[in-house]
Amino acid sequence: MTYQKTKEAVARLTPEQFRVTQQNGTERAGTGALLHEDRPGIYVDIVSGEPLFASSAKFESHCGWPSFTKPIEPAHVQELRDMSHSMIRTEVRSIHGDSHLGHVFTDGPRDRGGLRYCINSAALRFVPREQMEAEGYGAYLDQVEERP
């Protein structure tokens, strides 16, 4: 599967998705559509479709945004120094989509590596486990928990 940013994909973004992914925006805390998504599946870049995070890495951080302990495919995530808003943070961007996703912090669960990838829902599309194979993400099924 080829993952890339196209003019057509960018044109399909909602104003909020465009503001977040293309203009380095942040959705208001607690408002993201995927904040409380708890089904098994993967989260892919809204622009390029590249796999970013698995539901098995998602956890409730109470920060107001979906949080993950690690990327599903580390090569698809770039970490950059961000000195905006009078803070020094680490920005997270998708490689192929060049989408602003959010930030990574070191206050995640210690028993799972200690990282918290704090990600905007507007930058993601959720693919439920039962649709992963049909949508070309079958190679990642082993990283997604099965329904009990």
N, CA, C and O atoms as a GROMACS GRO file, in nm:
protein
  592
    1MET      N    1   0.085  -0.118   0.000
    1MET     CA    2   0.000   0.000   0.000
    1MET      C    3   0.090   0.125   0.000
    1MET      O    4   0.189   0.130   0.072
    2THR      N    5   0.054   0.223  -0.081
    2THR     CA    6   0.130   0.347  -0.089
    2THR      C    7   0.058   0.455  -0.011
    2THR      O    8  -0.063   0.476  -0.026
    3TYR      N    9   0.133   0.523   0.071
    3TYR     CA   10   0.078   0.631   0.153
    3TYR      C   11   0.138   0.761   0.104
    3TYR      O   12   0.260   0.776   0.097
    4GLN      N   13   0.051   0.857   0.071
    4GLN     CA   14   0.102   0.986   0.027
    4GLN      C   15   0.000   1.096   0.048
    4GLN      O   16  -0.120   1.072   0.059
    5LYS      N   17   0.053   1.217   0.053
    5LYS     CA   18  -0.031   1.336   0.065
    5LYS      C   19  -0.066   1.380  -0.077
    5LYS      O   20   0.023   1.402  -0.159
    6THR      N   21  -0.195   1.394  -0.104
    6THR     CA   22  -0.237   1.441  -0.236
    6THR      C   23  -0.322   1.566  -0.220
    6THR      O   24  -0.379   1.591  -0.114
    7LYS      N   25  -0.331   1.644  -0.326
    7LYS     CA   26  -0.416   1.764  -0.324
    7LYS      C   27  -0.561   1.725  -0.299
    7LYS      O   28  -0.634   1.796  -0.229
    8GLU      N   29  -0.602   1.611  -0.355
    8GLU     CA   30  -0.740   1.565  -0.339
    8GLU      C   31  -0.769   1.530  -0.193
    8GLU      O   32  -0.875   1.564  -0.141
    9ALA      N   33  -0.674   1.463  -0.127
    9ALA     CA   34  -0.694   1.426   0.013
    9ALA      C   35  -0.702   1.551   0.101
    9ALA      O   36  -0.786   1.557   0.192
   10VAL      N   37  -0.618   1.648   0.075
   10VAL     CA   38  -0.621   1.773   0.152
   10VAL      C   39  -0.752   1.847   0.127
   10VAL      O   40  -0.809   1.905   0.219
   11ALA      N   41  -0.800   1.845   0.003
   11ALA     CA   42  -0.925   1.914  -0.032
   11ALA      C   43  -1.046   1.852   0.038
   11ALA      O   44  -1.146   1.920   0.060
   12ARG      N   45  -1.039   1.723   0.074
   12ARG     CA   46  -1.150   1.654   0.142
   12ARG      C   47  -1.155   1.681   0.291
   12ARG      O   48  -1.254   1.646   0.356
   13LEU      N   49  -1.053   1.743   0.347
   13LEU     CA   50  -1.049   1.768   0.491
   13LEU      C   51  -1.156   1.867   0.533
   13LEU      O   52  -1.187   1.961   0.460
   14THR      N   53  -1.211   1.846   0.651
   14THR     CA   54  -1.302   1.945   0.708
   14THR      C   55  -1.218   2.066   0.749
   14THR      O   56  -1.095   2.055   0.758
   15PRO      N   57  -1.280   2.180   0.773
   15PRO     CA   58  -1.201   2.296   0.819
   15PRO      C   59  -1.119   2.265   0.944
   15PRO      O   60  -1.005   2.310   0.955
   16GLU      N   61  -1.175   2.190   1.039
   16GLU     CA   62  -1.101   2.155   1.161
   16GLU      C   63  -0.985   2.062   1.131
   16GLU      O   64  -0.876   2.081   1.184
   17GLN      N   65  -1.006   1.962   1.046
   17GLN     CA   66  -0.898   1.870   1.009
   17GLN      C   67  -0.786   1.946   0.938
   17GLN      O   68  -0.668   1.919   0.962
   18PHE      N   69  -0.822   2.040   0.851
   18PHE     CA   70  -0.722   2.121   0.780
   18PHE      C   71  -0.644   2.206   0.879
   18PHE      O   72  -0.521   2.212   0.872
   19ARG      N   73  -0.714   2.273   0.970
   19ARG     CA   74  -0.649   2.360   1.068
   19ARG      C   75  -0.549   2.281   1.153
   19ARG      O   76  -0.438   2.328   1.178
   20VAL      N   77  -0.588   2.163   1.196
   20VAL     CA   78  -0.501   2.081   1.282
   20VAL      C   79  -0.383   2.025   1.202
   20VAL      O   80  -0.268   2.044   1.241
   21THR      N   81  -0.411   1.956   1.092
   21THR     CA   82  -0.304   1.883   1.021
   21THR      C   83  -0.215   1.971   0.936
   21THR      O   84  -0.094   1.946   0.927
   22GLN      N   85  -0.271   2.074   0.873
   22GLN     CA   86  -0.195   2.155   0.779
   22GLN      C   87  -0.144   2.287   0.839
   22GLN      O   88  -0.049   2.346   0.788
   23GLN      N   89  -0.208   2.332   0.946
   23GLN     CA   90  -0.170   2.460   1.007
   23GLN      C   91  -0.122   2.443   1.152
   23GLN      O   92  -0.117   2.540   1.228
   24ASN      N   93  -0.087   2.320   1.190
   24ASN     CA   94  -0.033   2.290   1.323
   24ASN      C   95  -0.125   2.330   1.436
   24ASN      O   96  -0.080   2.376   1.541
   25GLY      N   97  -0.254   2.313   1.415
   25GLY     CA   98  -0.352   2.350   1.516
   25GLY      C   99  -0.371   2.242   1.622
   25GLY      O  100  -0.314   2.133   1.613
   26THR      N  101  -0.452   2.275   1.721
   26THR     CA  102  -0.487   2.181   1.827
   26THR      C  103  -0.637   2.191   1.852
   26THR      O  104  -0.690   2.301   1.870
   27GLU      N  105  -0.704   2.077   1.852
   27GLU     CA  106  -0.847   2.079   1.882
   27GLU      C  107  -0.865   2.107   2.032
   27GLU      O  108  -0.777   2.078   2.112
   28ARG      N  109  -0.980   2.162   2.066
   28ARG     CA  110  -1.009   2.189   2.208
   28ARG      C  111  -1.010   2.059   2.287
   28ARG      O  112  -1.064   1.958   2.241
   29ALA      N  113  -0.952   2.061   2.404
   29ALA     CA  114  -0.948   1.943   2.492
   29ALA      C  115  -1.090   1.889   2.514
   29ALA      O  116  -1.184   1.965   2.538
   30GLY      N  117  -1.102   1.758   2.507
   30GLY     CA  118  -1.229   1.693   2.536
   30GLY      C  119  -1.329   1.693   2.423
   30GLY      O  120  -1.440   1.643   2.440
   31THR      N  121  -1.294   1.749   2.306
   31THR     CA  122  -1.390   1.761   2.197
   31THR      C  123  -1.369   1.662   2.083
   31THR      O  124  -1.456   1.647   1.998
   32GLY      N  125  -1.256   1.593   2.080
   32GLY     CA  126  -1.223   1.505   1.968
   32GLY      C  127  -1.314   1.385   1.956
   32GLY      O  128  -1.348   1.322   2.056
   33ALA      N  129  -1.352   1.354   1.833
   33ALA     CA  130  -1.444   1.243   1.807
   33ALA      C  131  -1.388   1.107   1.848
   33ALA      O  132  -1.464   1.014   1.875
   34LEU      N  133  -1.256   1.093   1.853
   34LEU     CA  134  -1.196   0.963   1.884
   34LEU      C  135  -1.147   0.951   2.028
   34LEU      O  136  -1.088   0.849   2.065
   35LEU      N  137  -1.170   1.052   2.108
   35LEU     CA  138  -1.123   1.052   2.245
   35LEU      C  139  -1.171   0.928   2.321
   35LEU      O  140  -1.093   0.866   2.394
   36HIS      N  141  -1.297   0.893   2.306
   36HIS     CA  142  -1.354   0.781   2.381
   36HIS      C  143  -1.376   0.657   2.294
   36HIS      O  144  -1.449   0.566   2.333
   37GLU      N  145  -1.312   0.651   2.176
   37GLU     CA  146  -1.321   0.533   2.090
   37GLU      C  147  -1.249   0.418   2.162
   37GLU      O  148  -1.131   0.429   2.195
   38ASP      N  149  -1.321   0.307   2.185
   38ASP     CA  150  -1.257   0.197   2.258
   38ASP      C  151  -1.266   0.063   2.185
   38ASP      O  152  -1.237  -0.042   2.243
   39ARG      N  153  -1.307   0.066   2.058
   39ARG     CA  154  -1.312  -0.058   1.981
   39ARG      C  155  -1.170  -0.096   1.935
   39ARG      O  156  -1.085  -0.008   1.919
   40PRO      N  157  -1.146  -0.225   1.913
   40PRO     CA  158  -1.018  -0.266   1.857
   40PRO      C  159  -1.004  -0.215   1.714
   40PRO      O  160  -1.101  -0.216   1.637
   41GLY      N  161  -0.885  -0.171   1.678
   41GLY     CA  162  -0.859  -0.123   1.544
   41GLY      C  163  -0.732  -0.040   1.539
   41GLY      O  164  -0.653  -0.041   1.633
   42ILE      N  165  -0.715   0.030   1.428
   42ILE     CA  166  -0.598   0.116   1.415
   42ILE      C  167  -0.641   0.258   1.379
   42ILE      O  168  -0.750   0.283   1.329
   43TYR      N  169  -0.550   0.349   1.406
   43TYR     CA  170  -0.569   0.490   1.378
   43TYR      C  171  -0.471   0.527   1.268
   43TYR      O  172  -0.350   0.507   1.282
   44VAL      N  173  -0.524   0.580   1.157
   44VAL     CA  174  -0.440   0.613   1.042
   44VAL      C  175  -0.444   0.764   1.017
   44VAL      O  176  -0.537   0.833   1.060
   45ASP      N  177  -0.344   0.813   0.946
   45ASP     CA  178  -0.337   0.955   0.911
   45ASP      C  179  -0.457   0.991   0.823
   45ASP      O  180  -0.485   0.923   0.725
   46ILE      N  181  -0.526   1.097   0.858
   46ILE     CA  182  -0.646   1.141   0.785
   46ILE      C  183  -0.612   1.183   0.642
   46ILE      O  184  -0.698   1.179   0.554
   47VAL      N  185  -0.488   1.224   0.618
   47VAL     CA  186  -0.446   1.271   0.486
   47VAL      C  187  -0.392   1.157   0.400
   47VAL      O  188  -0.438   1.138   0.288
   48SER      N  189  -0.296   1.081   0.451
   48SER     CA  190  -0.226   0.981   0.370
   48SER      C  191  -0.275   0.838   0.390
   48SER      O  192  -0.253   0.752   0.305
   49GLY      N  193  -0.341   0.810   0.502
   49GLY     CA  194  -0.385   0.674   0.532
   49GLY      C  195  -0.277   0.589   0.597
   49GLY      O  196  -0.302   0.472   0.625
   50GLU      N  197  -0.159   0.644   0.620
   50GLU     CA  198  -0.053   0.563   0.680
   50GLU      C  199  -0.090   0.524   0.822
   50GLU      O  200  -0.140   0.606   0.898
   51PRO      N  201  -0.064   0.397   0.861
   51PRO     CA  202  -0.096   0.350   0.996
   51PRO      C  203  -0.009   0.422   1.099
   51PRO      O  204   0.112   0.433   1.082
   52LEU      N  205  -0.072   0.470   1.205
   52LEU     CA  206   0.000   0.546   1.306
   52LEU      C  207  -0.004   0.482   1.444
   52LEU      O  208   0.101   0.466   1.508
   53PHE      N  209  -0.123   0.444   1.492
   53PHE     CA  210  -0.137   0.391   1.628
   53PHE      C  211  -0.237   0.276   1.630
   53PHE      O  212  -0.331   0.273   1.551
   54ALA      N  213  -0.215   0.181   1.722
   54ALA     CA  214  -0.307   0.069   1.741
   54ALA      C  215  -0.389   0.092   1.866
   54ALA      O  216  -0.344   0.157   1.961
   55SER      N  217  -0.510   0.040   1.866
   55SER     CA  218  -0.595   0.052   1.985
   55SER      C  219  -0.530  -0.012   2.107
   55SER      O  220  -0.557   0.030   2.220
   56SER      N  221  -0.446  -0.113   2.086
   56SER     CA  222  -0.380  -0.179   2.199
   56SER      C  223  -0.280  -0.086   2.269
   56SER      O  224  -0.241  -0.113   2.383
   57ALA      N  225  -0.239   0.022   2.204
   57ALA     CA  226  -0.147   0.119   2.264
   57ALA      C  227  -0.219   0.240   2.320
   57ALA      O  228  -0.156   0.330   2.376
   58LYS      N  229  -0.353   0.244   2.306
   58LYS     CA  230  -0.430   0.358   2.355
   58LYS      C  231  -0.456   0.343   2.505
   58LYS      O  232  -0.477   0.232   2.554
   59PHE      N  233  -0.455   0.454   2.576
   59PHE     CA  234  -0.485   0.451   2.719
   59PHE      C  235  -0.553   0.581   2.759
   59PHE      O  236  -0.543   0.682   2.688
   60GLU      N  237  -0.620   0.578   2.870
   60GLU     CA  238  -0.691   0.695   2.921
   60GLU      C  239  -0.594   0.776   3.006
   60GLU      O  240  -0.554   0.734   3.114
   61SER      N  241  -0.556   0.893   2.954
   61SER     CA  242  -0.459   0.978   3.023
   61SER      C  243  -0.527   1.094   3.095
   61SER      O  244  -0.463   1.164   3.173
   62HIS      N  245  -0.655   1.113   3.069
   62HIS     CA  246  -0.732   1.223   3.128
   62HIS      C  247  -0.677   1.360   3.089
   62HIS      O  248  -0.691   1.457   3.164
   63CYS      N  249  -0.614   1.368   2.971
   63CYS     CA  250  -0.559   1.496   2.925
   63CYS      C  251  -0.652   1.567   2.827
   63CYS      O  252  -0.631   1.685   2.797
   64GLY      N  253  -0.755   1.498   2.778
   64GLY     CA  254  -0.849   1.560   2.686
   64GLY      C  255  -0.827   1.527   2.540
   64GLY      O  256  -0.901   1.574   2.454
   65TRP      N  257  -0.725   1.446   2.511
   65TRP     CA  258  -0.697   1.403   2.374
   65TRP      C  259  -0.667   1.253   2.375
   65TRP      O  260  -0.624   1.200   2.478
   66PRO      N  261  -0.689   1.185   2.263
   66PRO     CA  262  -0.651   1.044   2.257
   66PRO      C  263  -0.501   1.030   2.287
   66PRO      O  264  -0.420   1.107   2.237
   67SER      N  265  -0.467   0.931   2.370
   67SER     CA  266  -0.328   0.911   2.409
   67SER      C  267  -0.285   0.768   2.380
   67SER      O  268  -0.362   0.673   2.398
   68PHE      N  269  -0.161   0.755   2.334
   68PHE     CA  270  -0.105   0.625   2.296
   68PHE      C  271   0.034   0.611   2.355
   68PHE      O  272   0.104   0.711   2.376
   69THR      N  273   0.076   0.488   2.383
   69THR     CA  274   0.208   0.464   2.440
   69THR      C  275   0.318   0.455   2.334
   69THR      O  276   0.435   0.478   2.364
   70LYS      N  277   0.280   0.420   2.210
   70LYS     CA  278   0.379   0.405   2.104
   70LYS      C  279   0.310   0.404   1.968
   70LYS      O  280   0.191   0.372   1.959
   71PRO      N  281   0.384   0.437   1.862
   71PRO     CA  282   0.328   0.427   1.727
   71PRO      C  283   0.320   0.280   1.684
   71PRO      O  284   0.397   0.197   1.730
   72ILE      N  285   0.227   0.250   1.595
   72ILE     CA  286   0.215   0.115   1.541
   72ILE      C  287   0.329   0.087   1.444
   72ILE      O  288   0.374  -0.027   1.430
   73GLU      N  289   0.375   0.192   1.378
   73GLU     CA  290   0.484   0.183   1.280
   73GLU      C  291   0.575   0.303   1.304
   73GLU      O  292   0.553   0.409   1.246
   74PRO      N  293   0.678   0.287   1.388
   74PRO     CA  294   0.764   0.401   1.423
   74PRO      C  295   0.818   0.479   1.302
   74PRO      O  296   0.839   0.600   1.312
   75ALA      N  297   0.841   0.412   1.191
   75ALA     CA  298   0.894   0.480   1.073
   75ALA      C  299   0.793   0.578   1.012
   75ALA      O  300   0.830   0.661   0.928
   76HIS      N  301   0.666   0.571   1.052
   76HIS     CA  302   0.564   0.662   0.999
   76HIS      C  303   0.546   0.788   1.084
   76HIS      O  304   0.466   0.874   1.050
   77VAL      N  305   0.622   0.798   1.193
   77VAL     CA  306   0.607   0.910   1.285
   77VAL      C  307   0.740   0.983   1.300
   77VAL      O  308   0.844   0.922   1.326
   78GLN      N  309   0.735   1.112   1.282
   78GLN     CA  310   0.854   1.197   1.297
   78GLN      C  311   0.836   1.284   1.420
   78GLN      O  312   0.728   1.338   1.444
   79GLU      N  313   0.941   1.298   1.498
   79GLU     CA  314   0.936   1.382   1.617
   79GLU      C  315   1.027   1.502   1.597
   79GLU      O  316   1.145   1.487   1.565
   80LEU      N  317   0.971   1.622   1.616
   80LEU     CA  318   1.044   1.747   1.593
   80LEU      C  319   1.038   1.836   1.715
   80LEU      O  320   0.939   1.835   1.789
   81ARG      N  321   1.140   1.913   1.737
   81ARG     CA  322   1.143   2.009   1.848
   81ARG      C  323   1.045   2.122   1.816
   81ARG      O  324   1.048   2.179   1.707
   82ASP      N  325   0.959   2.154   1.911
   82ASP     CA  326   0.857   2.258   1.895
   82ASP      C  327   0.876   2.359   2.008
   82ASP      O  328   0.862   2.325   2.125
   83MET      N  329   0.909   2.484   1.972
   83MET     CA  330   0.932   2.587   2.072
   83MET      C  331   0.823   2.694   2.068
   83MET      O  332   0.845   2.807   2.110
   84SER      N  333   0.706   2.659   2.016
   84SER     CA  334   0.596   2.755   2.009
   84SER      C  335   0.528   2.769   2.145
   84SER      O  336   0.548   2.687   2.235
   85HIS      N  337   0.450   2.872   2.160
   85HIS     CA  338   0.372   2.896   2.281
   85HIS      C  339   0.457   2.903   2.408
   85HIS      O  340   0.413   2.864   2.516
   86SER      N  341   0.580   2.953   2.394
   86SER     CA  342   0.672   2.970   2.507
   86SER      C  343   0.701   2.841   2.582
   86SER      O  344   0.724   2.842   2.703
   87MET      N  345   0.700   2.729   2.509
   87MET     CA  346   0.729   2.598   2.568
   87MET      C  347   0.824   2.523   2.477
   87MET      O  348   0.833   2.552   2.358
   88ILE      N  349   0.895   2.427   2.533
   88ILE     CA  350   0.974   2.336   2.452
   88ILE      C  351   0.904   2.201   2.459
   88ILE      O  352   0.895   2.139   2.566
   89ARG      N  353   0.854   2.156   2.345
   89ARG     CA  354   0.782   2.029   2.337
   89ARG      C  355   0.834   1.950   2.218
   89ARG      O  356   0.915   2.000   2.140
   90THR      N  357   0.788   1.827   2.206
   90THR     CA  358   0.823   1.745   2.091
   90THR      C  359   0.698   1.723   2.008
   90THR      O  360   0.605   1.654   2.050
   91GLU      N  361   0.697   1.783   1.890
   91GLU     CA  362   0.584   1.769   1.797
   91GLU      C  363   0.590   1.632   1.730
   91GLU      O  364   0.699   1.580   1.705
   92VAL      N  365   0.474   1.575   1.701
   92VAL     CA  366   0.463   1.448   1.630
   92VAL      C  367   0.395   1.477   1.496
   92VAL      O  368   0.287   1.534   1.491
   93ARG      N  369   0.462   1.435   1.387
   93ARG     CA  370   0.409   1.451   1.251
   93ARG      C  371   0.413   1.316   1.180
   93ARG      O  372   0.499   1.232   1.209
   94SER      N  373   0.320   1.297   1.087
   94SER     CA  374   0.325   1.177   1.004
   94SER      C  375   0.429   1.200   0.894
   94SER      O  376   0.446   1.312   0.846
   95ILE      N  377   0.498   1.095   0.856
   95ILE     CA  378   0.604   1.106   0.755
   95ILE      C  379   0.546   1.130   0.616
   95ILE      O  380   0.583   1.226   0.549
   96HIS      N  381   0.456   1.043   0.571
   96HIS     CA  382   0.405   1.051   0.434
   96HIS      C  383   0.302   1.162   0.416
   96HIS      O  384   0.301   1.229   0.313
   97GLY      N  385   0.216   1.181   0.514
   97GLY     CA  386   0.114   1.284   0.504
   97GLY      C  387   0.162   1.422   0.546
   97GLY      O  388   0.098   1.522   0.515
   98ASP      N  389   0.276   1.427   0.614
   98ASP     CA  390   0.330   1.551   0.672
   98ASP      C  391   0.222   1.624   0.751
   98ASP      O  392   0.213   1.747   0.747
   99SER      N  393   0.141   1.549   0.822
   99SER     CA  394   0.034   1.604   0.904
   99SER      C  395   0.083   1.631   1.045
   99SER      O  396   0.155   1.549   1.103
  100HIS      N  397   0.044   1.744   1.100
  100HIS     CA  398   0.067   1.768   1.243
  100HIS      C  399  -0.032   1.678   1.316
  100HIS      O  400  -0.153   1.684   1.291
  101LEU      N  401   0.020   1.594   1.407
  101LEU     CA  402  -0.065   1.500   1.480
  101LEU      C  403  -0.089   1.546   1.624
  101LEU      O  404  -0.200   1.533   1.675
  102GLY      N  405   0.014   1.598   1.687
  102GLY     CA  406   0.006   1.637   1.827
  102GLY      C  407   0.146   1.645   1.884
  102GLY      O  408   0.238   1.693   1.818
  103HIS      N  409   0.162   1.598   2.009
  103HIS     CA  410   0.292   1.604   2.078
  103HIS      C  411   0.314   1.476   2.157
  103HIS      O  412   0.219   1.404   2.189
  104VAL      N  413   0.440   1.448   2.189
  104VAL     CA  414   0.474   1.334   2.273
  104VAL      C  415   0.537   1.387   2.401
  104VAL      O  416   0.618   1.479   2.399
  105PHE      N  417   0.498   1.326   2.512
  105PHE     CA  418   0.545   1.366   2.645
  105PHE      C  419   0.600   1.243   2.718
  105PHE      O  420   0.573   1.130   2.678
  106THR      N  421   0.675   1.266   2.823
  106THR     CA  422   0.738   1.156   2.897
  106THR      C  423   0.662   1.121   3.026
  106THR      O  424   0.721   1.067   3.119
  107ASP      N  425   0.533   1.152   3.031
  107ASP     CA  426   0.454   1.122   3.151
  107ASP      C  427   0.352   1.011   3.128
  107ASP      O  428   0.248   1.006   3.194
  108GLY      N  429   0.384   0.921   3.036
  108GLY     CA  430   0.295   0.808   3.009
  108GLY      C  431   0.315   0.696   3.109
  108GLY      O  432   0.396   0.709   3.201
  109PRO      N  433   0.242   0.586   3.093
  109PRO     CA  434   0.253   0.473   3.186
  109PRO      C  435   0.396   0.417   3.189
  109PRO      O  436   0.448   0.373   3.086
  110ARG      N  437   0.458   0.418   3.305
  110ARG     CA  438   0.597   0.369   3.320
  110ARG      C  439   0.610   0.224   3.276
  110ARG      O  440   0.710   0.187   3.214
  111ASP      N  441   0.510   0.142   3.308
  111ASP     CA  442   0.518  -0.001   3.274
  111ASP      C  443   0.500  -0.027   3.124
  111ASP      O  444   0.514  -0.141   3.080
  112ARG      N  445   0.471   0.077   3.046
  112ARG     CA  446   0.453   0.063   2.901
  112ARG      C  447   0.549   0.153   2.824
  112ARG      O  448   0.524   0.187   2.708
  113GLY      N  449   0.658   0.192   2.888
  113GLY     CA  450   0.761   0.270   2.819
  113GLY      C  451   0.770   0.416   2.861
  113GLY      O  452   0.870   0.482   2.833
  114GLY      N  453   0.667   0.467   2.929
  114GLY     CA  454   0.672   0.602   2.983
  114GLY      C  455   0.636   0.715   2.888
  114GLY      O  456   0.645   0.832   2.927
  115LEU      N  457   0.596   0.684   2.765
  115LEU     CA  458   0.561   0.790   2.670
  115LEU      C  459   0.410   0.808   2.660
  115LEU      O  460   0.333   0.714   2.679
  116ARG      N  461   0.371   0.931   2.629
  116ARG     CA  462   0.230   0.963   2.604
  116ARG      C  463   0.225   1.042   2.474
  116ARG      O  464   0.258   1.161   2.471
  117TYR      N  465   0.182   0.976   2.369
  117TYR     CA  466   0.159   1.043   2.242
  117TYR      C  467   0.019   1.103   2.250
  117TYR      O  468  -0.081   1.032   2.244
  118CYS      N  469   0.014   1.234   2.263
  118CYS     CA  470  -0.110   1.309   2.280
  118CYS      C  471  -0.152   1.358   2.141
  118CYS      O  472  -0.090   1.450   2.088
  119ILE      N  473  -0.255   1.297   2.084
  119ILE     CA  474  -0.285   1.312   1.942
  119ILE      C  475  -0.424   1.371   1.918
  119ILE      O  476  -0.520   1.332   1.984
  120ASN      N  477  -0.433   1.464   1.826
  120ASN     CA  478  -0.560   1.525   1.788
  120ASN      C  479  -0.647   1.425   1.711
  120ASN      O  480  -0.600   1.365   1.614
  121SER      N  481  -0.771   1.408   1.751
  121SER     CA  482  -0.865   1.323   1.676
  121SER      C  483  -0.878   1.370   1.532
  121SER      O  484  -0.892   1.288   1.441
  122ALA      N  485  -0.872   1.501   1.510
  122ALA     CA  486  -0.890   1.558   1.376
  122ALA      C  487  -0.781   1.514   1.278
  122ALA      O  488  -0.798   1.527   1.157
  123ALA      N  489  -0.670   1.462   1.330
  123ALA     CA  490  -0.561   1.417   1.244
  123ALA      C  491  -0.571   1.269   1.209
  123ALA      O  492  -0.492   1.217   1.131
  124LEU      N  493  -0.670   1.201   1.269
  124LEU     CA  494  -0.680   1.056   1.257
  124LEU      C  495  -0.810   1.009   1.194
  124LEU      O  496  -0.913   1.078   1.198
  125ARG      N  497  -0.802   0.889   1.135
  125ARG     CA  498  -0.921   0.816   1.094
  125ARG      C  499  -0.911   0.679   1.160
  125ARG      O  500  -0.806   0.615   1.153
  126PHE      N  501  -1.018   0.636   1.224
  126PHE     CA  502  -1.018   0.506   1.292
  126PHE      C  503  -1.068   0.398   1.196
  126PHE      O  504  -1.169   0.415   1.128
  127VAL      N  505  -0.994   0.287   1.191
  127VAL     CA  506  -1.033   0.171   1.110
  127VAL      C  507  -1.059   0.055   1.207
  127VAL      O  508  -0.964   0.003   1.267
  128PRO      N  509  -1.186   0.015   1.224
  128PRO     CA  510  -1.217  -0.095   1.316
  128PRO      C  511  -1.150  -0.226   1.271
  128PRO      O  512  -1.130  -0.249   1.152
  129ARG      N  513  -1.117  -0.309   1.368
  129ARG     CA  514  -1.049  -0.437   1.341
  129ARG      C  515  -1.117  -0.516   1.230
  129ARG      O  516  -1.050  -0.572   1.143
  130GLU      N  517  -1.249  -0.522   1.233
  130GLU     CA  518  -1.320  -0.604   1.134
  130GLU      C  519  -1.311  -0.548   0.992
  130GLU      O  520  -1.347  -0.617   0.897
  131GLN      N  521  -1.265  -0.425   0.975
  131GLN     CA  522  -1.250  -0.366   0.842
  131GLN      C  523  -1.105  -0.353   0.798
  131GLN      O  524  -1.077  -0.313   0.685
  132MET      N  525  -1.012  -0.386   0.887
  132MET     CA  526  -0.871  -0.367   0.856
  132MET      C  527  -0.824  -0.445   0.734
  132MET      O  528  -0.757  -0.389   0.647
  133GLU      N  529  -0.859  -0.571   0.724
  133GLU     CA  530  -0.818  -0.653   0.610
  133GLU      C  531  -0.870  -0.594   0.479
  133GLU      O  532  -0.795  -0.578   0.384
  134ALA      N  533  -0.998  -0.563   0.475
  134ALA     CA  534  -1.060  -0.510   0.353
  134ALA      C  535  -1.001  -0.375   0.311
  134ALA      O  536  -0.996  -0.344   0.192
  135GLU      N  537  -0.954  -0.296   0.408
  135GLU     CA  538  -0.898  -0.165   0.376
  135GLU      C  539  -0.747  -0.168   0.354
  135GLU      O  540  -0.684  -0.063   0.339
  136GLY      N  541  -0.688  -0.289   0.354
  136GLY     CA  542  -0.546  -0.302   0.325
  136GLY      C  543  -0.453  -0.293   0.445
  136GLY      O  544  -0.333  -0.275   0.429
  137TYR      N  545  -0.508  -0.306   0.566
  137TYR     CA  546  -0.427  -0.298   0.687
  137TYR      C  547  -0.414  -0.433   0.758
  137TYR      O  548  -0.384  -0.437   0.877
  138GLY      N  549  -0.435  -0.542   0.687
  138GLY     CA  550  -0.429  -0.675   0.746
  138GLY      C  551  -0.296  -0.708   0.810
  138GLY      O  552  -0.291  -0.787   0.905
  139ALA      N  553  -0.188  -0.652   0.762
  139ALA     CA  554  -0.055  -0.678   0.818
  139ALA      C  555  -0.043  -0.631   0.962
  139ALA      O  556   0.050  -0.671   1.033
  140TYR      N  557  -0.135  -0.546   1.006
  140TYR     CA  558  -0.129  -0.492   1.142
  140TYR      C  559  -0.226  -0.560   1.239
  140TYR      O  560  -0.235  -0.519   1.355
  141LEU      N  561  -0.297  -0.662   1.194
  141LEU     CA  562  -0.394  -0.729   1.281
  141LEU      C  563  -0.330  -0.787   1.407
  141LEU      O  564  -0.394  -0.792   1.512
  142ASP      N  565  -0.203  -0.830   1.397
  142ASP     CA  566  -0.137  -0.888   1.514
  142ASP      C  567  -0.106  -0.783   1.622
  142ASP      O  568  -0.070  -0.819   1.734
  143GLN      N  569  -0.118  -0.655   1.589
  143GLN     CA  570  -0.093  -0.549   1.686
  143GLN      C  571  -0.223  -0.494   1.746
  143GLN      O  572  -0.221  -0.400   1.825
  144VAL      N  573  -0.334  -0.554   1.709
  144VAL     CA  574  -0.465  -0.509   1.756
  144VAL      C  575  -0.531  -0.621   1.835
  144VAL      O  576  -0.540  -0.735   1.787
  145GLU      N  577  -0.577  -0.589   1.955
  145GLU     CA  578  -0.640  -0.689   2.039
  145GLU      C  579  -0.770  -0.740   1.975
  145GLU      O  580  -0.837  -0.667   1.902
  146GLU      N  581  -0.802  -0.863   2.004
  146GLU     CA  582  -0.928  -0.919   1.957
  146GLU      C  583  -1.037  -0.888   2.058
  146GLU      O  584  -1.009  -0.864   2.175
  147ARG      N  585  -1.160  -0.887   2.011
  147ARG     CA  586  -1.273  -0.864   2.104
  147ARG      C  587  -1.282  -0.979   2.201
  147ARG      O  588  -1.262  -1.095   2.164
  148PRO      N  589  -1.312  -0.947   2.327
  148PRO     CA  590  -1.324  -1.054   2.429
  148PRO      C  591  -1.443  -1.142   2.401
  148PRO      O  592  -1.469  -1.237   2.475
   0.00000   0.00000   0.00000
